[in-house]
Each structure stands twice: as structure tokens, then as C-alpha cells.
């Protein structure tokens, strides 16, 4: 009987150690997923610009999604394609959603924080800093921005 109690105590101790580690691993996995999405979006923006230049255009794609009710995000503005297979809009952990279509802002939910990304199709000055055209960025030091973009 005493051996059984010791086994239960050991199993309880191991569970108390393992559960928080599994939870942090989930957040780490969501951040890795977000980094992958960001790399794909940024690459698609540059690729689309190169296609536009070859066709005689000069500017970056004006919007990354068709409208503020899009179910699949980052597929382009309706006339210029971006990602062949967009990212499903969802507010859950690891998901992207449109924050403000007019301002071209998107939210990424890492499971622990929501980080807002802004797309700048033209050179833009924000707080005295010039952000180059074609940038898809978040504010450094805010929420998970540094973990998603490093």
C-alpha cells in the first residue's frame, strides 16, 4: 500500500513539471508558425513586385487581401495575386485576422499575445522614421513582435 502511495506522488510530481512545459511548447510552436507565415508573406510581396516590373508596372501591390470580410487572407487585391494558397482568417491561437482593412493592418494571435502587422505599399514616414515601400512590419518591442521577426 505504501508503494502505491509513493508511485502516485511521483506521478503527480512529474505531471506538475510536465504540464507547464507542454503549454510553453504550444506557444513556441505558434510563434514558429507565425514566423513561417511572415516569411511567406514578405517573399510573396517581393515576388509580386518583380512580376509587376516585368509587366511594365512599378509599384507594390496596394492591398494584401481583397476586402475586410475575406475568409482567406493574403491572396492579393483581386487583380494582382499574392499567395497561391492564402492563410485562413481566424482569431484563435496561431491565427491571422484583419485588424483594419483601410490601414492595411493584420493581427497575429500567438496564443499569449496579439501582435499587429502593418503593410506599407508606398514609402511612409511614421514618427519620423521612413518605412520603405513593400514593408510588412510590426512595432519592435510590442507584444511578440521581436520573437516573430528575429
N, CA, C and O of each residue as an XYZ file, in Angstrom:
600
protein
N       0.818     -1.184      0.000
C       0.000      0.000      0.000
C       0.877      1.268      0.000
O       0.581      2.229     -0.710
N       1.926      1.262      0.779
C       2.818      2.429      0.828
C       3.495      2.636     -0.512
O       3.696      3.776     -0.930
N       3.855      1.541     -1.204
C       4.482      1.666     -2.512
C       3.539      2.362     -3.496
O       3.970      3.178     -4.312
N       2.268      2.034     -3.411
C       1.278      2.636     -4.302
C       1.186      4.146     -4.059
O       1.073      4.920     -5.009
N       1.234      4.554     -2.820
C       1.200      5.986     -2.484
C       2.432      6.683     -3.050
O       2.327      7.778     -3.603
N       3.610      6.047     -2.913
C       4.828      6.641     -3.474
C       4.742      6.782     -4.994
O       5.176      7.793     -5.546
N       4.193      5.790     -5.666
C       4.033      5.843     -7.120
C       3.100      6.993     -7.503
O       3.386      7.725     -8.450
N       1.998      7.159     -6.785
C       1.054      8.241     -7.072
C       1.715      9.602     -6.854
O       1.518     10.520     -7.650
N       2.499      9.739     -5.778
C       3.198     11.001     -5.509
C       4.210     11.304     -6.612
O       4.315     12.450     -7.049
N       4.947     10.306     -7.063
C       5.938     10.503     -8.134
C       5.244     10.894     -9.432
O       5.696     11.810    -10.120
N       4.165     10.222     -9.775
C       3.426     10.554    -10.995
C       2.866     11.977    -10.902
O       2.922     12.720    -11.882
N       2.337     12.362     -9.758
C       1.818     13.720     -9.557
C       2.906     14.765     -9.711
O       2.681     15.813    -10.315
N       4.090     14.486     -9.167
C       5.221     15.414     -9.287
C       5.648     15.563    -10.741
O       5.881     16.680    -11.203
N       5.754     14.469    -11.458
C       6.129     14.520    -12.872
C       5.086     15.294    -13.690
O       5.438     16.059    -14.588
N       3.816     15.090    -13.376
C       2.754     15.813    -14.097
C       2.842     17.312    -13.814
O       2.638     18.127    -14.715
N       3.145     17.678    -12.572
C       3.257     19.097    -12.218
C       4.413     19.768    -12.958
O       4.358     20.966    -13.235
N       5.439     19.018    -13.272
C       6.585     19.559    -14.014
C       6.299     19.575    -15.514
O       6.656     20.535    -16.198
N       5.668     18.537    -16.028
C       5.485     18.385    -17.479
C       4.415     19.300    -18.061
O       4.598     19.815    -19.164
N       3.313     19.520    -17.365
C       2.197     20.289    -17.926
C       2.616     21.718    -18.291
O       2.314     22.146    -19.405
N       3.288     22.478    -17.426
C       3.702     23.833    -17.837
C       4.665     23.820    -19.030
O       4.626     24.725    -19.863
N       5.521     22.810    -19.116
C       6.446     22.723    -20.258
C       5.698     22.491    -21.559
O       6.043     23.080    -22.584
N       4.673     21.638    -21.532
C       3.884     21.402    -22.740
C       3.149     22.671    -23.164
O       3.027     22.942    -24.358
N       2.658     23.450    -22.199
C       1.964     24.689    -22.510
C       2.909     25.683    -23.190
O       2.524     26.318    -24.172
N       4.134     25.827    -22.687
C       5.081     26.758    -23.308
C       5.517     26.259    -24.678
O       5.837     27.063    -25.554
N       5.532     24.945    -24.876
C       5.882     24.403    -26.186
C       4.815     24.768    -27.218
O       5.140     24.982    -28.386
N       3.549     24.842    -26.807
C       2.468     25.217    -27.714
C       2.649     26.654    -28.186
O       2.492     26.938    -29.373
N       2.978     27.563    -27.272
C       3.208     28.965    -27.647
C       4.418     29.065    -28.572
O       4.392     29.825    -29.541
N       5.470     28.312    -28.287
C       6.653     28.305    -29.150
C       6.296     27.815    -30.550
O       6.782     28.357    -31.542
N       5.455     26.801    -30.632
C       5.026     26.288    -31.937
C       4.205     27.330    -32.689
O       4.361     27.469    -33.902
N       3.335     28.065    -31.998
C       2.541     29.114    -32.653
C       3.446     30.230    -33.167
O       3.210     30.771    -34.248
N       4.479     30.578    -32.402
C       5.428     31.601    -32.861
C       6.193     31.130    -34.095
O       6.428     31.914    -35.015
N       6.577     29.869    -34.121
C       7.276     29.320    -35.294
C       6.354     29.349    -36.514
O       6.790     29.668    -37.620
N       5.099     29.021    -36.309
C       4.115     29.085    -37.390
C       3.973     30.527    -37.888
O       3.917     30.770    -39.093
N       3.918     31.468    -36.962
C       3.816     32.879    -37.333
C       5.030     33.356    -38.109
O       4.891     34.081    -39.094
N       6.225     32.957    -37.675
C       7.454     33.340    -38.400
C       7.437     32.803    -39.820
O       7.846     33.491    -40.755
N       6.971     31.594    -39.980
C       6.865     30.983    -41.306
C       5.876     31.759    -42.180
O       6.157     32.038    -43.345
N       4.721     32.103    -41.613
C       3.729     32.884    -42.357
C       4.298     34.237    -42.787
O       4.122     34.654    -43.932
N       4.973     34.913    -41.873
C       5.534     36.239    -42.166
C       6.572     36.145    -43.285
O       6.592     36.982    -44.187
N       7.426     35.134    -43.227
C       8.427     34.956    -44.285
C       7.748     34.723    -45.633
O       8.181     35.272    -46.647
N       6.687     33.915    -45.653
C       5.968     33.647    -46.897
C       5.294     34.907    -47.428
O       5.322     35.171    -48.630
N       4.690     35.684    -46.534
C       4.013     36.923    -46.951
C       5.027     37.910    -47.522
O       4.807     38.482    -48.590
N       6.129     38.110    -46.816
C       7.152     39.048    -47.292
C       7.749     38.603    -48.623
O       7.984     39.428    -49.506
N       7.993     37.323    -48.769
C       8.530     36.795    -50.020
C       7.529     36.998    -51.157
O       7.912     37.361    -52.269
N       6.246     36.762    -50.875
C       5.216     36.932    -51.895
C       5.090     38.393    -52.323
O       4.852     38.675    -53.497
N       5.246     39.320    -51.382
C       5.190     40.747    -51.723
C       6.305     41.093    -52.707
O       6.062     41.781    -53.698
N       7.521     40.624    -52.441
C       8.664     40.908    -53.323
C       8.479     40.221    -54.676
O       8.741     40.822    -55.717
N       8.032     38.975    -54.663
C       7.829     38.237    -55.912
C       6.777     38.930    -56.776
O       6.952     39.057    -57.988
N       5.685     39.379    -56.154
C       4.638     40.060    -56.903
C       5.165     41.371    -57.488
O       4.812     41.731    -58.611
N       5.999     42.081    -56.745
C       6.588     43.334    -57.254
C       7.457     43.040    -58.471
O       7.402     43.767    -59.463
N       8.252     41.990    -58.405
C       9.105     41.632    -59.544
C       8.251     41.282    -60.765
O       8.589     41.672    -61.883
N       7.147     40.552    -60.566
C       6.221     40.256    -61.667
C       5.667     41.544    -62.264
O       5.552     41.679    -63.483
N       5.327     42.481    -61.399
C       4.768     43.755    -61.845
C       5.780     44.538    -62.683
O       5.419     45.124    -63.703
N       7.033     44.550    -62.262
C       8.081     45.262    -63.007
C       8.273     44.641    -64.384
O       8.421     45.352    -65.378
N       8.269     43.308    -64.438
C       8.426     42.617    -65.724
C       7.278     42.983    -66.671
O       7.477     43.086    -67.882
N       6.089     43.177    -66.121
C       4.919     43.535    -66.939
C       4.837     45.032    -67.229
O       3.900     45.477    -67.890
N       5.803     45.814    -66.746
C       5.809     47.251    -67.013
C       5.276     48.104    -65.888
O       5.243     49.328    -66.010
N       4.856     47.491    -64.790
C       4.383     48.249    -63.632
C       5.557     48.711    -62.788
O       6.708     48.388    -63.082
N       5.266     49.465    -61.741
C       6.369     49.930    -60.904
C       6.087     49.835    -59.411
O       7.022     49.759    -58.614
N       4.832     49.839    -59.021
C       4.519     49.889    -57.600
C       4.309     48.529    -56.970
O       4.202     47.508    -57.648
N       4.252     48.553    -55.646
C       3.927     47.349    -54.882
C       2.419     47.126    -54.925
O       1.657     48.052    -55.206
N       1.999     45.920    -54.652
C       0.582     45.595    -54.601
C      -0.097     46.489    -53.553
O       0.413     46.619    -52.440
N      -1.244     47.109    -53.893
C      -1.845     48.057    -52.952
C      -2.446     47.413    -51.702
O      -2.408     48.016    -50.629
N      -2.993     46.215    -51.813
C      -3.590     45.538    -50.661
C      -3.237     44.057    -50.696
O      -3.103     43.457    -51.762
N      -3.089     43.483    -49.507
C      -2.706     42.073    -49.421
C      -3.907     41.131    -49.475
O      -3.748     39.944    -49.759
N      -5.101     41.646    -49.208
C      -6.323     40.844    -49.231
C      -7.398     41.606    -50.000
O      -7.297     42.820    -50.182
N      -8.419     40.892    -50.447
C      -9.429     41.513    -51.305
C     -10.313     42.522    -50.590
O     -10.633     43.565    -51.159
N     -10.713     42.239    -49.359
C     -11.550     43.176    -48.604
C     -11.522     42.803    -47.126
O     -10.855     41.847    -46.732
N     -12.253     43.570    -46.308
C     -12.199     43.346    -44.860
C     -13.036     42.162    -44.389
O     -13.057     41.854    -43.197
N     -13.728     41.494    -45.317
C     -14.504     40.315    -44.932
C     -13.876     39.026    -45.472
O     -14.501     37.966    -45.434
N     -12.667     39.116    -45.964
C     -12.007     37.949    -46.571
C     -11.874     36.812    -45.562
O     -11.485     37.017    -44.412
N     -12.204     35.623    -46.018
C     -12.052     34.429    -45.181
C     -10.637     33.876    -45.335
O     -10.052     33.356    -44.384
N     -10.101     33.996    -46.543
C      -8.729     33.588    -46.810
C      -7.912     34.862    -47.032
O      -8.224     35.656    -47.920
N      -6.871     35.053    -46.228
C      -6.082     36.284    -46.272
C      -4.829     36.134    -47.132
O      -4.377     35.024    -47.410
N      -4.289     37.260    -47.538
C      -3.006     37.367    -48.237
C      -3.007     36.696    -49.621
O      -1.995     36.148    -50.059
N      -4.158     36.753    -50.292
C      -4.239     36.183    -51.639
C      -4.110     37.245    -52.720
O      -4.124     36.920    -53.907
N      -3.987     38.502    -52.331
C      -3.866     39.592    -53.289
C      -5.064     40.504    -53.245
O      -5.992     40.302    -52.461
N      -5.033     41.525    -54.109
C      -6.076     42.547    -54.076
C      -7.226     42.283    -55.050
O      -8.085     43.146    -55.228
N      -7.259     41.143    -55.663
C      -8.311     40.804    -56.614
C      -7.847     40.874    -58.057
O      -8.371     40.162    -58.913
N      -6.858     41.732    -58.337
C      -6.307     41.819    -59.696
C      -4.857     41.365    -59.737
O      -4.373     40.910    -60.773
N      -4.176     41.487    -58.629
C      -2.771     41.068    -58.535
C      -2.658     39.988    -57.457
O      -2.893     40.264    -56.281
N      -2.301     38.762    -57.846
C      -2.246     37.667    -56.862
C      -1.043     37.790    -55.928
O      -0.018     38.374    -56.281
N      -1.191     37.226    -54.730
C      -0.087     37.218    -53.773
C       0.238     35.760    -53.432
O       0.965     35.113    -54.185
N      -0.268     35.237    -52.347
C      -0.039     33.828    -52.009
C      -0.987     32.945    -52.820
O      -2.178     33.241    -52.918
N      -0.463     31.864    -53.400
C      -1.322     30.936    -54.141
C      -2.346     30.289    -53.217
O      -3.509     30.123    -53.582
N      -1.905     29.932    -52.030
C      -2.783     29.342    -51.030
C      -2.735     30.260    -49.821
O      -1.788     30.210    -49.036
N      -3.749     31.096    -49.667
C      -3.769     32.081    -48.591
C      -3.833     31.446    -47.212
O      -3.787     30.224    -47.067
N      -3.936     32.286    -46.223
C      -3.993     31.861    -44.825
C      -5.412     32.114    -44.324
O      -5.926     33.227    -44.431
N      -6.038     31.078    -43.779
C      -7.423     31.200    -43.297
C      -7.485     32.192    -42.136
O      -6.691     32.129    -41.198
N      -8.448     33.105    -42.225
C      -8.652     34.083    -41.159
C      -9.271     33.394    -39.946
O     -10.288     32.710    -40.065
N      -8.664     33.576    -38.799
C      -9.199     33.053    -37.540
C      -8.605     33.862    -36.390
O      -7.476     34.344    -36.481
N      -9.358     34.005    -35.328
C      -8.878     34.767    -34.180
C      -8.241     33.871    -33.127
O      -7.762     34.367    -32.107
N      -8.227     32.563    -33.355
C      -7.643     31.632    -32.390
C      -6.122     31.666    -32.405
O      -5.518     32.346    -33.234
N      -5.513     30.937    -31.495
C      -4.054     30.878    -31.394
C      -3.449     30.425    -32.713
O      -3.904     29.450    -33.312
N      -2.423     31.136    -33.161
C      -1.757     30.819    -34.413
C      -2.480     31.379    -35.624
O      -2.104     31.091    -36.760
N      -3.516     32.178    -35.393
C      -4.335     32.680    -36.488
C      -4.088     34.134    -36.823
O      -3.589     34.910    -36.008
N      -4.451     34.482    -38.047
C      -4.369     35.846    -38.563
C      -5.773     36.398    -38.748
O      -6.698     35.654    -39.075
N      -5.936     37.695    -38.541
C      -7.210     38.357    -38.812
C      -6.921     39.776    -39.285
O      -5.854     40.331    -39.023
N      -7.891     40.349    -39.986
C      -7.747     41.742    -40.430
C      -8.105     42.640    -39.255
O      -9.190     42.528    -38.686
N      -7.195     43.525    -38.898
C      -7.439     44.494    -37.835
C      -8.167     45.704    -38.409
O      -9.205     46.116    -37.891
N      -7.614     46.276    -39.492
C      -8.204     47.440    -40.142
C      -7.828     47.394    -41.617
O      -6.672     47.621    -41.972
N      -8.797     47.102    -42.474
C      -8.527     46.944    -43.905
C      -7.999     48.238    -44.526
O      -7.065     48.204    -45.327
N      -8.587     49.367    -44.165
C      -8.186     50.656    -44.732
C      -6.732     50.979    -44.392
O      -5.991     51.486    -45.234
N      -6.330     50.686    -43.164
C      -4.952     50.968    -42.730
C      -3.999     49.817    -43.024
O      -2.814     49.894    -42.700
N      -4.511     48.747    -43.636
C      -3.723     47.569    -44.014
C      -3.035     46.934    -42.800
O      -1.850     46.602    -42.855
N      -3.779     46.770    -41.716
C      -3.215     46.148    -40.518
C      -3.847     44.774    -40.292
O      -5.046     44.572    -40.484
N      -2.995     43.845    -39.879
C      -3.398     42.462    -39.630
C      -2.912     42.061    -38.247
O      -1.841     42.486    -37.814
N      -3.697     41.246    -37.554
C      -3.322     40.765    -36.226
C      -2.911     39.305    -36.292
O      -3.548     38.494    -36.964
N      -1.824     38.979    -35.575
C      -1.426     37.585    -35.396
C      -1.594     37.244    -33.928
O      -1.078     37.948    -33.061
N      -2.319     36.158    -33.642
C      -2.537     35.695    -32.277
C      -1.570     34.563    -31.987
O      -1.696     33.477    -32.552
N      -0.601     34.810    -31.106
C       0.399     33.794    -30.782
C      -0.078     32.832    -29.703
O       0.611     31.862    -29.389
N      -1.229     33.085    -29.143
C      -1.711     32.271    -28.038
C      -1.461     32.950    -26.711
O      -2.153     32.676    -25.730
N      -0.467     33.846    -26.669
C      -0.202     34.592    -25.452
C      -0.395     36.094    -25.668
O      -0.663     36.822    -24.712
N      -0.265     36.560    -26.894
C      -0.419     37.977    -27.236
C      -0.955     38.115    -28.649
O      -0.896     37.181    -29.448
N      -1.480     39.303    -28.941
C      -1.877     39.635    -30.307
C      -0.932     40.721    -30.798
O      -0.807     41.780    -30.183
N      -0.271     40.441    -31.915
C       0.692     41.375    -32.488
C       0.139     41.902    -33.800
O      -0.296     41.132    -34.657
N       0.157     43.223    -33.951
C      -0.383     43.864    -35.145
C       0.726     44.147    -36.150
O       1.758     44.722    -35.807
N       0.500     43.736    -37.390
C       1.413     43.990    -38.503
C       0.757     44.972    -39.458
O      -0.455     44.931    -39.669
N       1.562     45.854    -40.033
C       1.062     46.835    -40.993
C       1.805     46.652    -42.308
O       3.019     46.447    -42.329
N       1.055     46.730    -43.409
C       1.641     46.673    -44.741
C       1.704     48.087    -45.308
O       0.712     48.816    -45.291
N       2.878     48.468    -45.812
C       3.092     49.784    -46.399
C       3.405     49.621    -47.891
O       4.524     49.246    -48.241
N       2.422     49.900    -48.791
C       2.680     49.752    -50.221
C       3.504     50.897    -50.821
O       4.016     50.778    -51.934
N       3.630     51.998    -50.084
C       4.449     53.132    -50.530
C       5.334     53.571    -49.368
O       5.047     53.260    -48.212
N       6.420     54.298    -49.678
C       7.272     54.836    -48.614
C       6.410     55.684    -47.680
O       5.643     56.536    -48.129
N       6.546     55.441    -46.388
C       5.717     56.113    -45.395
C       6.582     56.544    -44.225
O       7.458     55.797    -43.789
N       6.342     57.753    -43.709
C       7.059     58.226    -42.525
C       6.149     58.081    -41.315
O       5.046     58.627    -41.277
N       6.633     57.334    -40.325
C       5.893     57.121    -39.082
C       6.791     57.546    -37.932
O       7.871     56.985    -37.740
N       6.345     58.538    -37.164
C       7.107     59.049    -36.021
C       8.535     59.428    -36.426
O       9.486     59.176    -35.687
N       8.669     60.031    -37.597
C       9.973     60.483    -38.055
C      10.849     59.418    -38.686
O      11.982     59.699    -39.078
N      10.343     58.208    -38.787
C      11.106     57.107    -39.370
C      10.482     56.736    -40.713
O       9.273     56.520    -40.801
N      11.311     56.661    -41.764
C      10.810     56.282    -43.083
C      10.741     54.763    -43.169
O      11.730     54.061    -42.965
N       9.548     54.282    -43.476
C       9.345     52.848    -43.669
C       9.266     52.620    -45.170
O       8.400     53.186    -45.837
N      10.164     51.791    -45.714
C      10.196     51.608    -47.163
C       8.960     50.904    -47.709
O       8.329     50.095    -47.028
N       8.635     51.231    -48.942
C       7.512     50.591    -49.622
C       7.713     49.075    -49.652
O       8.836     48.586    -49.767
N       6.619     48.355    -49.547
C       6.670     46.897    -49.577
C       6.924     46.260    -48.228
O       7.056     45.039    -48.138
N       6.998     47.067    -47.168
C       7.280     46.527    -45.831
C       6.028     45.954    -45.188
O       4.944     46.531    -45.284
N       6.190     44.819    -44.534
C       5.143     44.178    -43.733
C       5.744     44.034    -42.346
O       6.473     43.077    -42.084
N       5.447     44.983    -41.444
C       6.177     45.083    -40.186
C       5.254     45.257    -38.990
O       4.092     45.643    -39.117
N       5.818     44.956    -37.818
C       5.159     45.241    -36.553
C       6.057     46.201    -35.780
O       7.184     46.474    -36.194
N       5.563     46.707    -34.668
C       6.336     47.644    -33.852
C       7.259     46.858    -32.932
O       6.800     46.092    -32.086
N       8.574     47.054    -33.104
C       9.561     46.329    -32.292
C       9.318     46.578    -30.807
O       9.015     47.696    -30.390
N       9.456     45.521    -30.025
C       9.305     45.624    -28.581
C       7.868     45.524    -28.093
O       7.632     45.511    -26.885
N       6.902     45.453    -29.006
C       5.497     45.366    -28.615
C       5.006     43.934    -28.795
O       5.158     43.338    -29.861
N       4.419     43.398    -27.738
C       3.888     42.026    -27.708
C       4.945     41.037    -28.200
O       6.056     41.030    -27.671
N       4.639     40.214    -29.182
C       5.565     39.174    -29.649
C       6.332     39.595    -30.913
O       6.919     38.745    -31.582
N       6.334     40.873    -31.241
C       6.954     41.336    -32.494
C       8.392     40.862    -32.635
O       8.764     40.322    -33.677
N       9.193     41.053    -31.616
C      10.615     40.677    -31.711
C      10.778     39.166    -31.919
O      11.640     38.734    -32.684
N       9.956     38.371    -31.244
C      10.044     36.906    -31.400
C       9.573     36.454    -32.777
O      10.029     35.425    -33.276
N       8.673     37.204    -33.393
C       8.148     36.831    -34.701
C       9.034     37.292    -35.852
O       8.978     36.710    -36.935
N       9.838     38.308    -35.648
C      10.588     38.885    -36.762
C      12.095     38.733    -36.648
O      12.804     39.132    -37.571
N      12.613     38.185    -35.577
C      14.080     37.994    -35.451
C      14.533     36.785    -36.212
O      15.723     36.470    -36.221
